[in-house]
Amino acid sequence: MNLFKQETELIQFIRTLDFDDMLNVLDGIKAVAEDLSTKSVVHASKGNNCAAQGFKSQAENMDKLEQLLGDANEEYRKEIHTGLEEGE
């Protein structure tokens, strides 16, 4: 797979973020996803099914982005997996 310069820079930058930075980024994305999910429910309750589906799809994309960004950062992965193992 060939990457554009900007894509390579993004990957390199994600790798430099520390755990707290990643938490902030992912919390922001999670908040947007929750807002989009709420909008989906509101539009569905009004019978605006097309708009509801659009917001639902956007929320799912944000959820996936949150997951992929977290998984792309080694420090975040280590902290989360360590925390999960300790909590078990």
Secondary structure, 3 states (H helix, E strand, C coil): CCCCHHHHHHHHHHHHCCHHHHHHHHHHHHHHHHHHHHHHHHHHHCCCHHHHHHHHHHHHHHHHHHHHHHHHCHHHHHHHHHHHHHHC
